[in-house]
Amino acid sequence: MTTYTRGNLIRFMLTLFTIVWAVQIYGTVGNHPRLALLYVPLLILSTFRFTVLVILFVISIIGIDITAPHVPVAQLGLAAQTALILYWAARGQMLRTPAVAGRMAALHQWSLRTTRPILIGISAVLASLTAFRGAPWLECLLWSLCCAVTAWAIPVSWQFRLRNVIATATLTAFSTLIAFAAVELGARIILPPAQGPSDMYMPDPEYIFTLRPNSSGEFHVRDNEGEGFSVEAVISSQGVLDRVLGPKADDEFRIVMLGDSYTMGHGLTPEQNIPHTVELLLNAANPPKRVTVINCGVGGYAPWQERGFLKARGFSFEPDLVILQVFPANDVAGTLTRVSKYLEVPDVQWESRVNEFRMQNEIPVAVQRWLRAHCRVYGALSDALRTPNLARDLVNDLRVLSPAHYPQPVKRADRNPYREASLIEWYPELEEAYRLLEQDIQGIRDDCRARGVALLAYCHPFPLATIEDGWEEFDEKTKGVLFEPHKDVRVTQEIFARVNIPFVNVTDALESQPGQSALYFRYDGHFTPKGADVVAQALADYLQHYLFSTERGFPTRDS
């Protein structure tokens, strides 16, 4: 037993000074300096002994680091420290308390009672960190043992200690659960609905994802006044966003419309989308046969995926005509997905979602998708920390799981990803993307020809390129104009011409409209009902002229 004398106070201050150097040395030898701060609670409990320990520890680290820099001195010193603490605790010499009553003695007793639960908590946290690859497991384990032994050495009756541990653990778990439930309830009231994975989609081994038959979901959209609304989307038993169709009748002319979310009708009701409107317009013209237009659009698809969807589901409807919609601002980049490559300026958020869908059956991704869909607090936390893959990365870091590699697309230039396809000067990835796009479009043509099905195509521009004067961007390196307005549309139409696919120029129809901003949802660029009407009218006018107003009918492979 010792009393708190001036000498003890000097040793206390000397130890504090030495701790600072211990932290610096930890950083010098490549370890984790934050762990060295755990000397502080240990110092509070035992002034004299830890003075000697820390001084000897730091001197040994400096000496070994100079003479043998490749020796893991920090781990060796920490192991020696752990052994000393275990030895002192076993002999009952771990703690020193004042022999006389007084204010300092009371303060010391209070520090013992207060530090004990803190040390238990720190020990538990450090022990749990050993489960993650990113944590230094040896340092965490040894420090956890030091904290646990020190807490155990604090004199408390065993009966009180056991009851206290059980009661504290139960109360903490229950309080944490209630607090989290309250926060989650508040988040569901205040925050907007979580944009989790939709049940409309399911994995596809070849085309990444496809529509799930007999499912439903919602399109979450904001109108041009900024008000949010949702539109229900119901996928039929035949796996398309349309009604269930029976066998084709003799007096029926069927059209399958193939494309991405613009064809599917993102943000539109079934009565507002392009396929339904084309059907209404054609039948209103009293055609020789009743026209049925089938919506085979799939949000996020590129032509290589649309080709697979046509073969898997579209041809089963026995179409007489297929209409292919191409959105080059998306589809050029989407085409590279087939070969696991990216443009210099990809849409990072979308490409990350595609990668996530590819790996959704892996445990880290499955946990993250579940949390994103069901936990509003997790969504808010990941947004606040700007770490959209927080849960995935934490689970992937667990030592019990084999580590998975999640490639992250990176923007290599400061440009708008939706105008990348309209660059004046192409680079190798962009050239490859257009080459693959032509191959995919030609493949759709060949599949239709092999079945005697006619094919019509159209493409449309990036919406904001139509309604804003945003092409005036310059290349800082060449001091020249960076983009050619609607180059992506021009090149795509040249592809149609080269592979002998008739096409409709809907860009002219869109640009001829007054008040073009009303044609698109401002916040995501999809067609509004008015924009869908303009495209549908352009297609219907073309079809009425070439399909129903000529004796030859629509051109086929034999025409």
C-alpha positions as CSV (number, residue, x, y, z in Angstrom):
1,M,0.0,0.0,0.0
2,T,1.2,3.5,-0.9
3,T,-0.1,7.0,-0.4
4,Y,-0.4,9.6,-3.1
5,T,2.8,11.7,-2.6
6,R,4.6,14.3,-4.7
7,G,6.8,11.5,-6.0
8,N,3.8,9.6,-7.3
9,L,2.5,12.7,-9.0
10,I,5.8,13.2,-10.7
11,R,5.8,9.6,-11.9
12,F,2.2,10.1,-13.1
13,M,3.2,13.1,-15.2
14,L,6.3,11.3,-16.5
15,T,4.1,8.4,-17.6
16,L,1.7,10.8,-19.4
17,F,4.7,12.3,-21.3
18,T,6.0,8.8,-22.1
19,I,2.6,7.7,-23.4
20,V,2.8,10.5,-26.1
21,W,6.1,9.0,-27.2
22,A,4.6,5.5,-27.2
23,V,1.9,6.7,-29.5
24,Q,4.5,8.2,-31.8
25,I,6.7,5.1,-31.8
26,Y,3.6,3.0,-32.6
27,G,3.1,5.0,-35.7
28,T,6.8,4.9,-36.6
29,V,7.0,1.1,-36.6
30,G,3.8,0.8,-38.7
31,N,1.3,-0.1,-36.1
32,H,-1.9,1.5,-34.8
33,P,-1.1,4.5,-32.6
34,R,-4.7,4.7,-31.4
35,L,-4.3,1.5,-29.5
36,A,-1.4,3.0,-27.5
37,L,-4.0,5.4,-26.0
38,L,-5.3,2.5,-24.0
39,Y,-2.4,3.1,-21.6
40,V,-4.5,6.0,-20.2
41,P,-7.1,4.0,-18.4
42,L,-4.5,1.5,-17.2
43,L,-2.4,4.4,-15.9
44,I,-5.4,5.7,-13.9
45,L,-5.5,2.3,-12.1
46,S,-1.9,1.8,-11.3
47,T,0.5,4.8,-11.3
48,F,3.8,3.4,-10.2
49,R,4.1,0.1,-12.0
50,F,2.9,1.4,-15.4
51,T,5.5,4.2,-15.2
52,V,8.2,1.6,-15.2
53,L,6.4,-0.5,-17.8
54,V,5.8,2.3,-20.3
55,I,9.4,3.7,-20.0
56,L,10.9,0.3,-20.4
57,F,8.5,-0.5,-23.3
58,V,9.4,2.7,-25.2
59,I,13.1,2.4,-24.6
60,S,13.1,-1.2,-25.9
61,I,11.1,-0.2,-29.0
62,I,13.5,2.6,-29.8
63,G,16.5,0.4,-29.2
64,I,15.3,-2.5,-31.3
65,D,13.9,-0.3,-34.0
66,I,17.4,1.2,-34.5
67,T,19.4,-2.0,-34.3
68,A,16.9,-4.4,-36.0
69,P,14.2,-2.4,-37.9
70,H,12.5,-5.6,-39.3
71,V,11.7,-7.1,-35.9
72,P,8.1,-6.6,-34.9
73,V,9.0,-4.7,-31.7
74,A,5.6,-3.3,-31.0
75,Q,4.0,-6.8,-31.0
76,L,6.8,-8.1,-28.8
77,G,6.5,-5.3,-26.3
78,L,2.8,-5.7,-26.2
79,A,3.1,-9.4,-25.5
80,A,5.5,-8.7,-22.7
81,Q,3.1,-6.1,-21.3
82,T,0.3,-8.6,-21.4
83,A,2.4,-11.2,-19.6
84,L,3.3,-8.7,-16.8
85,I,-0.3,-7.7,-16.3
86,L,-1.4,-11.4,-16.0
87,Y,1.4,-12.0,-13.5
88,W,0.5,-9.0,-11.4
89,A,-3.1,-9.8,-11.5
90,A,-2.5,-13.5,-10.4
91,R,-0.4,-12.3,-7.4
92,G,-2.9,-9.6,-6.4
93,Q,-0.4,-6.8,-7.1
94,M,-2.2,-5.3,-10.1
95,L,-3.7,-2.3,-8.3
96,R,-2.5,0.1,-5.7
97,T,-4.9,2.0,-3.4
98,P,-4.2,4.8,-1.0
99,A,-3.7,3.8,2.7
100,V,-5.5,6.8,4.1
101,A,-8.9,8.3,3.6
102,G,-9.3,11.6,1.9
103,R,-10.4,13.3,-1.2
104,M,-7.8,11.6,-3.3
105,A,-8.7,8.2,-2.0
106,A,-12.4,8.8,-2.8
107,L,-11.4,9.9,-6.3
108,H,-9.3,6.8,-6.7
109,Q,-12.2,4.6,-5.6
110,W,-14.6,6.4,-8.0
111,S,-12.1,5.9,-10.9
112,L,-12.0,2.2,-10.2
113,R,-15.8,1.8,-10.3
114,T,-16.0,4.0,-13.4
115,T,-13.1,2.5,-15.3
116,R,-14.2,-1.1,-14.8
117,P,-17.2,-1.1,-17.2
118,I,-15.3,1.0,-19.6
119,L,-12.5,-1.5,-19.7
120,I,-15.0,-4.4,-20.1
121,G,-16.6,-2.6,-23.1
122,I,-13.2,-1.8,-24.7
123,S,-12.2,-5.4,-24.2
124,A,-15.4,-6.7,-25.9
125,V,-15.0,-4.3,-28.8
126,L,-11.3,-5.2,-29.3
127,A,-12.2,-8.9,-29.2
128,S,-14.9,-8.5,-31.8
129,L,-12.5,-6.6,-34.1
130,T,-10.3,-9.7,-34.3
131,A,-13.1,-11.1,-36.6
132,F,-12.2,-8.5,-39.3
133,R,-9.3,-8.7,-41.7
134,G,-8.8,-5.0,-41.6
135,A,-8.0,-5.0,-37.8
136,P,-4.6,-6.0,-36.4
137,W,-5.8,-9.2,-34.8
138,L,-2.7,-9.7,-32.5
139,E,-2.7,-6.2,-31.1
140,C,-6.5,-6.2,-30.7
141,L,-6.4,-9.6,-28.9
142,L,-3.5,-8.7,-26.6
143,W,-5.0,-5.3,-25.7
144,S,-8.4,-7.0,-25.2
145,L,-6.8,-9.4,-22.7
146,C,-5.0,-6.6,-20.9
147,C,-8.3,-4.6,-20.5
148,A,-10.2,-7.7,-19.4
149,V,-7.6,-8.8,-16.8
150,T,-7.4,-5.2,-15.4
151,A,-11.1,-5.0,-15.1
152,W,-11.2,-8.4,-13.4
153,A,-8.5,-7.3,-10.9
154,I,-10.7,-4.5,-9.6
155,P,-12.0,-5.8,-6.2
156,V,-15.7,-6.6,-6.4
157,S,-17.5,-9.5,-4.7
158,W,-18.1,-12.4,-7.1
159,Q,-21.9,-12.5,-6.4
160,F,-22.2,-8.8,-7.2
161,R,-20.0,-9.1,-10.2
162,L,-22.0,-12.0,-11.8
163,R,-25.3,-10.4,-11.2
164,N,-24.1,-7.1,-12.4
165,V,-22.7,-8.6,-15.6
166,I,-25.9,-10.4,-16.4
167,A,-28.2,-7.5,-15.5
168,T,-26.0,-5.0,-17.4
169,A,-25.8,-7.2,-20.5
170,T,-29.5,-7.8,-20.5
171,L,-30.4,-4.2,-19.9
172,T,-28.0,-3.0,-22.5
173,A,-29.3,-5.4,-25.2
174,F,-32.9,-4.5,-24.4
175,S,-32.2,-0.7,-24.3
176,T,-30.3,-0.9,-27.6
177,L,-33.1,-2.8,-29.3
178,I,-35.8,-0.4,-28.1
179,A,-33.6,2.6,-29.0
180,F,-33.0,1.3,-32.5
181,A,-36.7,0.5,-33.0
182,A,-37.6,4.0,-32.0
183,V,-35.0,5.5,-34.4
184,E,-36.1,3.3,-37.2
185,L,-39.8,4.2,-36.6
186,G,-38.9,7.9,-36.7
187,A,-36.8,7.4,-39.9
188,R,-39.8,5.7,-41.6
189,I,-42.0,8.6,-40.7
190,I,-39.5,11.4,-41.7
191,L,-37.3,9.9,-44.5
192,P,-38.6,9.0,-48.0
193,P,-39.0,5.3,-48.9
194,A,-35.8,3.3,-49.3
195,Q,-34.8,2.7,-52.9
196,G,-34.1,-0.9,-52.4
197,P,-33.8,-3.7,-54.9
198,S,-37.1,-4.4,-56.8
199,D,-38.9,-7.7,-56.8
200,M,-39.6,-7.2,-60.5
201,Y,-36.1,-8.4,-61.3
202,M,-34.3,-11.7,-60.9
203,P,-30.8,-12.9,-61.7
204,D,-30.0,-14.3,-65.2
205,P,-26.8,-16.3,-65.6
206,E,-26.1,-14.9,-69.1
207,Y,-27.8,-11.4,-69.1
208,I,-27.2,-10.4,-65.5
209,F,-30.9,-9.8,-64.7
210,T,-34.3,-10.2,-66.2
211,L,-37.9,-9.6,-65.4
212,R,-39.4,-12.0,-62.8
213,P,-42.8,-13.5,-64.0
214,N,-45.8,-12.9,-61.6
215,S,-44.1,-10.1,-59.7
216,S,-44.7,-6.4,-59.1
217,G,-42.8,-3.4,-58.1
218,E,-42.9,0.4,-58.2
219,F,-41.4,3.2,-60.2
220,H,-40.4,6.1,-57.9
221,V,-40.4,9.3,-59.8
222,R,-40.4,13.1,-59.2
223,D,-42.4,15.3,-61.4
224,N,-41.1,18.5,-62.9
225,E,-42.3,20.4,-59.8
226,G,-40.2,18.2,-57.6
227,E,-43.1,16.2,-56.1
228,G,-42.5,12.5,-55.7
229,F,-44.9,9.8,-56.8
230,S,-45.0,6.1,-57.4
231,V,-46.4,4.0,-60.2
232,E,-47.1,0.3,-59.8
233,A,-45.5,-2.1,-62.4
234,V,-47.0,-5.6,-62.7
235,I,-45.1,-8.3,-64.5
236,S,-47.3,-10.9,-66.1
237,S,-47.0,-14.7,-65.9
238,Q,-45.4,-14.4,-69.4
239,G,-42.6,-12.3,-67.9
240,V,-43.4,-8.9,-69.5
241,L,-44.9,-5.6,-68.3
242,D,-48.1,-6.2,-70.2
243,R,-51.3,-8.2,-70.1
244,V,-51.4,-12.0,-70.5
245,L,-51.7,-12.9,-74.2
246,G,-53.2,-16.1,-75.7
247,P,-52.4,-17.6,-79.1
248,K,-52.3,-15.2,-82.0
249,A,-55.5,-14.9,-83.9
250,D,-55.7,-15.1,-87.7
251,D,-56.9,-11.5,-88.0
252,E,-54.2,-10.2,-85.6
253,F,-50.9,-8.4,-86.4
254,R,-48.5,-8.5,-83.5
255,I,-45.7,-6.1,-82.7
256,V,-43.1,-6.7,-80.1
257,M,-41.4,-3.5,-78.8
258,L,-37.9,-4.1,-77.5
259,G,-35.9,-1.7,-75.5
260,D,-34.9,-0.4,-72.0
261,S,-36.8,1.7,-69.4
262,Y,-38.0,4.1,-72.0
263,T,-39.9,1.3,-73.8
264,M,-40.9,-0.3,-70.5
265,G,-42.4,3.0,-69.4
266,H,-40.5,4.1,-66.3
267,G,-42.8,6.4,-64.3
268,L,-45.7,5.9,-66.6
269,T,-48.9,3.9,-66.1
270,P,-49.6,1.0,-68.5
271,E,-52.0,3.2,-70.4
272,Q,-49.4,5.9,-70.9
273,N,-46.4,3.9,-72.1
274,I,-45.2,3.9,-75.7
275,P,-46.3,0.4,-76.7
276,H,-49.8,0.9,-75.5
277,T,-50.1,4.3,-77.2
278,V,-48.8,2.9,-80.5
279,E,-51.4,0.1,-80.3
280,L,-54.2,2.7,-79.7
281,L,-53.1,4.9,-82.6
282,L,-52.7,2.1,-85.1
283,N,-56.1,0.5,-84.3
284,A,-57.8,3.9,-84.5
285,A,-56.7,4.0,-88.1
286,N,-58.8,0.9,-89.0
287,P,-55.9,-1.3,-90.2
288,P,-56.6,-4.5,-92.2
289,K,-55.8,-6.5,-89.1
290,R,-56.2,-5.9,-85.4
291,V,-52.9,-4.7,-84.0
292,T,-51.5,-5.9,-80.7
293,V,-48.3,-4.2,-79.4
294,I,-46.5,-6.1,-76.7
295,N,-44.2,-4.3,-74.2
296,C,-40.9,-6.2,-74.0
297,G,-38.9,-3.4,-72.6
298,V,-36.6,-4.1,-69.6
299,G,-35.2,-1.2,-67.6
300,G,-31.4,-1.0,-67.7
301,Y,-31.0,-3.3,-70.7
302,A,-28.6,-2.8,-73.6
303,P,-29.1,-4.4,-77.1
304,W,-27.1,-7.5,-76.2
305,Q,-29.5,-8.2,-73.3
306,E,-32.5,-7.2,-75.4
307,R,-31.5,-9.8,-78.0
308,G,-31.5,-12.5,-75.3
309,F,-34.8,-11.3,-74.0
310,L,-36.3,-11.4,-77.5
311,K,-35.2,-15.0,-78.0
312,A,-36.2,-16.1,-74.5
313,R,-39.7,-14.4,-74.4
314,G,-40.4,-12.0,-77.3
315,F,-40.5,-14.6,-80.1
316,S,-42.9,-16.7,-78.1
317,F,-45.6,-14.1,-78.8
318,E,-45.3,-14.8,-82.6
319,P,-44.6,-11.3,-83.6
320,D,-45.0,-10.1,-87.2
321,L,-42.8,-7.1,-86.4
322,V,-40.2,-6.2,-83.8
323,I,-39.5,-2.5,-83.0
324,L,-36.0,-2.0,-81.5
325,Q,-35.5,1.1,-79.3
326,V,-31.9,2.2,-78.8
327,F,-30.8,4.9,-76.3
328,P,-27.1,5.3,-77.2
329,A,-26.3,7.6,-74.3
330,N,-26.9,4.5,-72.1
331,D,-26.5,1.6,-74.5
332,V,-23.0,2.4,-75.7
333,A,-21.7,2.0,-72.1
334,G,-24.1,-0.9,-71.4
335,T,-22.7,-2.7,-74.4
336,L,-19.2,-2.7,-72.7
337,T,-20.8,-4.4,-69.7
338,R,-20.9,-7.6,-71.8
339,V,-17.1,-7.7,-71.8
340,S,-16.7,-6.3,-68.2
341,K,-15.2,-3.0,-69.4
342,Y,-16.0,0.7,-68.7
343,L,-15.9,3.9,-70.6
344,E,-13.5,6.6,-69.4
345,V,-16.6,8.3,-67.8
346,P,-19.1,5.6,-66.6
347,D,-22.2,6.2,-64.7
348,V,-20.6,5.0,-61.4
349,Q,-23.9,4.6,-59.5
350,W,-25.5,2.5,-62.2
351,E,-22.4,0.3,-62.9
352,S,-22.1,-0.3,-59.2
353,R,-25.7,-1.5,-59.1
354,V,-25.1,-3.8,-62.0
355,N,-22.0,-5.3,-60.3
356,E,-24.1,-5.7,-57.1
357,F,-26.8,-7.6,-59.1
358,R,-24.2,-9.8,-60.6
359,M,-23.0,-10.8,-57.1
360,Q,-26.3,-10.6,-55.2
361,N,-26.2,-14.2,-54.1
362,E,-22.9,-13.6,-52.2
363,I,-23.4,-13.1,-48.5
364,P,-22.0,-9.5,-48.2
365,V,-24.1,-8.3,-51.1
366,A,-27.2,-10.1,-49.9
367,V,-26.9,-8.5,-46.4
368,Q,-26.5,-5.1,-47.9
369,R,-29.5,-5.5,-50.3
370,W,-31.7,-6.6,-47.4
371,L,-30.6,-3.7,-45.2
372,R,-31.2,-1.2,-48.0
373,A,-34.6,-2.6,-48.6
374,H,-35.8,-2.9,-45.0
375,C,-33.8,-0.6,-42.8
376,R,-34.3,3.2,-43.3
377,V,-31.6,4.0,-40.7
378,Y,-29.0,2.0,-42.6
379,G,-29.8,4.0,-45.8
380,A,-29.6,7.3,-44.0
381,L,-26.3,6.3,-42.3
382,S,-24.6,5.1,-45.5
383,D,-25.7,8.3,-47.3
384,A,-24.4,10.5,-44.4
385,L,-21.1,8.7,-44.4
386,R,-21.0,8.6,-48.3
387,T,-20.3,4.9,-48.2
388,P,-23.1,3.2,-50.2
389,N,-21.4,-0.2,-49.7
390,L,-20.9,0.1,-45.9
391,A,-22.6,-3.2,-44.9
392,R,-21.1,-5.1,-47.9
393,D,-17.6,-4.1,-47.1
394,L,-17.9,-4.8,-43.4
395,V,-19.3,-8.3,-44.0
396,N,-16.8,-9.0,-46.7
397,D,-14.0,-8.1,-44.2
398,L,-15.0,-11.0,-41.9
399,R,-12.3,-13.6,-41.5
400,V,-14.8,-16.4,-41.6
401,L,-15.7,-15.6,-45.2
402,S,-13.5,-15.9,-48.3
403,P,-12.8,-12.3,-49.5
404,A,-14.6,-11.3,-52.6
405,H,-13.4,-8.7,-55.1
406,Y,-15.9,-6.0,-56.0
407,P,-14.6,-4.0,-59.0
408,Q,-15.5,-0.3,-58.7
409,P,-15.9,1.8,-61.9
410,V,-13.8,5.0,-61.7
411,K,-14.3,8.2,-63.7
412,R,-11.1,9.0,-65.5
413,A,-12.3,12.4,-66.7
414,D,-14.6,15.2,-65.6
415,R,-17.4,14.8,-68.1
416,N,-21.1,14.0,-68.2
417,P,-21.4,10.2,-68.6
418,Y,-24.5,10.6,-70.7
419,R,-22.7,12.6,-73.3
420,E,-19.6,10.4,-73.5
421,A,-21.0,8.6,-76.6
422,S,-21.1,12.0,-78.4
423,L,-17.4,12.8,-78.0
424,I,-15.8,14.1,-81.2
425,E,-12.5,12.3,-80.5
426,W,-13.0,8.6,-79.7
427,Y,-10.7,6.5,-77.5
428,P,-10.2,2.7,-77.7
429,E,-13.0,1.7,-75.3
430,L,-15.5,4.0,-77.0
431,E,-14.5,2.6,-80.4
432,E,-14.9,-1.0,-79.1
433,A,-18.3,-0.1,-77.6
434,Y,-19.7,1.1,-80.9
435,R,-18.3,-1.9,-82.7
436,L,-19.9,-4.3,-80.2
437,L,-23.2,-2.3,-80.4
438,E,-23.3,-2.8,-84.2
439,Q,-22.7,-6.5,-83.7
440,D,-25.5,-6.7,-81.2
441,I,-28.0,-4.8,-83.4
442,Q,-27.0,-7.0,-86.4
443,G,-27.6,-10.1,-84.3
444,I,-31.1,-8.9,-83.5
445,R,-31.6,-8.4,-87.3
446,D,-30.3,-11.9,-88.1
447,D,-32.6,-13.5,-85.4
448,C,-35.6,-11.8,-86.8
449,R,-34.7,-12.7,-90.4
450,A,-34.3,-16.3,-89.4
451,R,-37.9,-16.4,-88.2
452,G,-39.3,-14.3,-91.0
453,V,-40.1,-11.4,-88.7
454,A,-39.8,-7.8,-89.9
455,L,-37.6,-5.4,-87.9
456,L,-37.9,-1.6,-87.4
457,A,-35.6,0.5,-85.2
458,Y,-35.4,4.0,-83.7
459,C,-33.0,5.8,-81.3
460,H,-33.5,9.0,-79.3
461,P,-31.0,11.5,-77.8
462,F,-30.0,12.2,-74.2
463,P,-32.9,14.2,-72.9
464,L,-31.1,17.2,-71.5
465,A,-29.1,17.5,-74.8
466,T,-32.5,18.3,-76.4
467,I,-33.9,20.7,-73.9
468,E,-30.7,22.5,-72.8
469,D,-27.9,24.3,-74.6
470,G,-25.3,22.2,-72.9
471,W,-23.0,21.2,-75.7
472,E,-20.7,24.2,-75.3
473,E,-18.1,22.3,-73.3
474,F,-14.5,22.6,-74.4
475,D,-11.5,20.3,-74.1
476,E,-8.9,21.9,-71.9
477,K,-6.1,20.0,-73.6
478,T,-6.9,20.8,-77.2
479,K,-8.8,24.0,-76.6
480,G,-11.4,22.6,-79.1
481,V,-15.0,21.7,-78.9
482,L,-15.4,18.5,-76.9
483,F,-18.8,17.1,-78.2
484,E,-20.7,16.9,-81.4
485,P,-24.4,17.4,-80.7
486,H,-26.4,14.2,-81.1
487,K,-23.4,12.3,-82.5
488,D,-24.5,9.2,-80.7
489,V,-27.8,9.3,-82.5
490,R,-26.2,10.0,-85.9
491,V,-23.7,7.1,-85.5
492,T,-26.5,4.7,-84.3
493,Q,-28.7,5.6,-87.3
494,E,-25.7,5.0,-89.6
495,I,-25.4,1.5,-88.0
496,F,-29.1,0.9,-88.8
497,A,-28.4,1.9,-92.4
498,R,-25.3,-0.3,-92.7
499,V,-27.1,-3.4,-91.5
500,N,-30.2,-2.7,-93.6
501,I,-32.7,-2.0,-90.8
502,P,-35.3,0.7,-91.5
503,F,-35.6,3.3,-88.8
504,V,-37.7,6.2,-87.6
505,N,-36.1,9.5,-86.8
506,V,-37.8,10.4,-83.6
507,T,-35.2,13.0,-82.7
508,D,-36.7,15.4,-85.2
509,A,-40.2,14.7,-83.8
510,L,-39.0,15.5,-80.3
511,E,-37.1,18.6,-81.3
512,S,-39.9,20.0,-83.3
513,Q,-42.1,20.2,-80.2
514,P,-42.6,23.5,-78.4
515,G,-41.8,23.4,-74.7
516,Q,-39.5,20.4,-74.9
517,S,-38.9,20.4,-71.2
518,A,-42.4,19.0,-70.7
519,L,-41.4,15.9,-72.7
520,Y,-39.1,14.5,-69.9
521,F,-39.1,14.1,-66.2
522,R,-36.5,16.6,-65.3
523,Y,-35.0,14.6,-62.4
524,D,-34.3,11.3,-64.2
525,G,-34.7,12.1,-67.9
526,H,-37.4,9.6,-68.8
527,F,-40.3,10.5,-71.0
528,T,-43.4,12.1,-69.4
529,P,-46.8,11.0,-70.8
530,K,-46.4,13.8,-73.3
531,G,-43.0,12.7,-74.4
532,A,-44.2,9.1,-74.8
533,D,-47.1,10.4,-76.9
534,V,-44.7,12.2,-79.3
535,V,-42.6,9.1,-79.8
536,A,-45.6,6.8,-80.2
537,Q,-47.1,9.2,-82.8
538,A,-43.9,9.3,-84.8
539,L,-43.8,5.5,-84.8
540,A,-47.5,5.1,-85.7
541,D,-47.2,7.6,-88.6
542,Y,-44.4,5.6,-90.0
543,L,-46.1,2.3,-89.6
544,Q,-49.4,3.6,-91.1
545,H,-47.6,4.8,-94.1
546,Y,-45.3,1.8,-94.8
547,L,-47.4,-1.0,-93.2
548,F,-51.0,-0.3,-93.9
549,S,-51.0,2.2,-96.8
550,T,-49.0,0.3,-99.4
551,E,-49.8,-2.9,-101.2
552,R,-46.3,-4.3,-100.5
553,G,-46.7,-3.9,-96.7
554,F,-43.8,-3.7,-94.3
555,P,-40.4,-4.6,-95.8
556,T,-39.1,-8.0,-94.9
557,R,-35.9,-9.9,-95.7
558,D,-37.5,-11.0,-99.0
559,S,-38.7,-7.5,-100.1
